[in-house]
């Protein structure tokens, strides 16, 4: 079963979200109170795509460049909560163990 992916619409301009590199993913470390995404995106969420372009494995600065290049228009951010990500990883690991 798929973990809880959410697609959040980011309006043009700054989104007020800070990302950090975490195990090959961009994890939200902070959402500014004035961010248009406040209440929609949360610290520890993992960004997995921008406008359906997968960003897993990309460095945070590359992701910021991608977001900035598209800042004049609305962007669709696909995020997953980190606890769902943990469950997905655990499920994949246990499946791999069963297959061996």
C-alpha positions, -999 to +999 in steps of 0.1 A: +000+000+000+012+035-008+022+058+021+004+091+025+016+112-004+001+147-005+003+172-034+004+207-022+000+237-045+026+264-039+017+299-053+042+320-073+069+336-052+088+325-021+073+295-003+090+301+031+101+265+035+136+254+046+149+220+035+178+199+048+195+168+033+183+136+050+193+102+038+193+112+001+161+132+004+151+168+009+134+170+043+115+200+055+133+215+085+112+246+089+080+263+076+079+300+083+047+311+100+039+335+071+045+307+045+016+301+021+022+264+028+019+268+066-006+242+077-001+221+046+036+212+048+052+203+081+088+199+095+100+164+088+080+160+056+100+146+027+098+164-007+096+137-034+085+157-065+081+192-079+055+194-107+058+156-110+096+158-115+111+134-090+136+150-067+146+121-045+184+118-046+188+155-057+209+178-034+189+205-016+207+233-035+195+217-068+160+215-055+161+251-044+173+260-079+144+241-095+119+258-072+135+293-079+135+287-117+097+281-114+090+308-089+069+330-113+042+303-115+023+279-093+042+247-084+029+213-073+049+199-045+045+162-037+054+154-001+053+124+021+053+125+059+085+111+073+068+085+095+051+071+064+085+071+047+099+052+077+071+026+074+077+023+037+114+017+042+107-009+070+081-026+047+106-027+018+133-041+042+111-068+056+099-077+021+136-080+010+143-102+040+113-125+030+126-127-006+160-140+005 
